[in-house]
Amino acid sequence: MQRILEPGQIESLDRTAIPRLRMPQRAEVFSARAARLRQLADGHPLGDYLRLMASLVDAQQRVLDTFQAERPSAESIEQAQLHCMPLVPASGGYDAGRWQPLLMRLLDAMSAQPELPAPVRAVFERVRVASPASLDAAAQALLAGHGKGVDAASAPFLMAALQVLWTGVASTFEAGEVPMLDVPNVCPMCGTLPVASVVRIGGAHEGYRYLACGLCSTEWHMVRVKCTHCEASQHVAYHVLDKTGDAATSGADLRAAHAEGGVARGADGRPALDDAAKRVASSPIRAESCDDCHSYRKIFYQDKDPFVEPVADDLASLALDVLMGEAGYARANGNPLLWQNAETA
């Protein structure tokens, strides 16, 4: 059962008692994602794409298993820690000379699969004949988050190599080495915006919300009922898909289920929710919107589905993105495995 805190308890918590970070588990970070993608692919309208991405993520795990990441210099690490900056920033040039060999290894691993579709093989050939300079330019656009000028079909495969590189180096650090940033909504390891957030279960992480980095796979704590984009908390609401799949239910009153008290409660002591909030509260996948910045990110709940994986579940819930767009909200940032219209962004 998740903890419910009363008014003022969050402010009085010893911050050192909350595990600030969840570092990537090198042996399973990509294999767990691949397994989730395959699970979600069954009966899904985008099942073929999810299975293709599962094959890519499996290849990522195989490449990562034999990849020895090089840490930044001791001086660079010390400076980052001193000034509360990301240890290996995505914009800092760490990828130079390191990521393209990983890309070719990924393409080789996937090309060995006899069932690989011909259009995907054609994408691989375009990537193989591209100049190193053009690939580096594409990588910089992807790391910047906009993908401008990048072929949308090749972008997930390029990004996959960058993920292996940054996840590999992130896994060499202990949580205590990672500085606490002044900006809480960017990854303290690489400075990238989160792809989604997850309310975790189990052990010391029970009931806490973590933002998930789509580049280096690091997760960092952020309190609930706060916009992960602008950090406002007054106009946060939650949305889910109806069972019909063609309508969204907005549950502004679901704040009661996240807030730490100050709301009407039922006989069992839990917040008393209206019907809309109850529908939202039962869903493992929700869009957390903010009417201050008009953006949203998805938030996943392991107590509702213990197998949720932020990158995989975000990719498999595109219908919710469509409905949030129709409601006037913008995604705070994209998914590393899908770059829609990246070439014209």
HELIX and SHEET records of a PDB file:
HELIX    1   1 GLN A    9  SER A   12  1                                   4    
HELIX    2   2 ARG A   15  ALA A   17  5                                   3    
HELIX    3   3 VAL A   29  ALA A   41  1                                  13    
HELIX    4   4 GLY A   47  ASP A   65  1                                  19    
HELIX    5   5 ALA A   74  LEU A   82  1                                   9    
HELIX    6   6 TRP A   99  SER A  111  1                                  13    
HELIX    7   7 ALA A  118  VAL A  129  1                                  12    
HELIX    8   8 PRO A  132  LEU A  143  1                                  12    
HELIX    9   9 ALA A  155  ALA A  170  1                                  16    
HELIX   10  10 ALA A  175  GLU A  177  5                                   3    
HELIX   11  11 GLY A  203  HIS A  205  5                                   3    
HELIX   12  12 ALA A  252  LEU A  254  5                                   3    
HELIX   13  13 ARG A  255  HIS A  258  1                                   4    
HELIX   14  14 ASP A  275  ALA A  281  1                                   7    
HELIX   15  15 PRO A  310  ALA A  316  1                                   7    
HELIX   16  16 LEU A  318  GLU A  326  1                                   9    
HELIX   17  17 ALA A  342  THR A  344  5                                   3    
SHEET    1   A 8 LEU A  21  ARG A  22  0                                        
SHEET    2   A 8 GLU A 219  HIS A 221 -1                                        
SHEET    3   A 8 ARG A 209  CYS A 213 -1                                        
SHEET    4   A 8 PRO A 194  VAL A 199 -1                                        
SHEET    5   A 8 SER A 295  TYR A 301  1                                        
SHEET    6   A 8 ILE A 285  CYS A 290 -1                                        
SHEET    7   A 8 VAL A 236  LEU A 241 -1                                        
SHEET    8   A 8 ALA A 248  SER A 250 -1                                        
SHEET    1   B 6 LEU A  21  ARG A  22  0                                        
SHEET    2   B 6 GLU A 219  HIS A 221 -1                                        
SHEET    3   B 6 ARG A 209  CYS A 213 -1                                        
SHEET    4   B 6 PRO A 194  VAL A 199 -1                                        
SHEET    5   B 6 SER A 295  TYR A 301  1                                        
SHEET    6   B 6 ALA A 330  ARG A 331  1                                        
END                                                                             
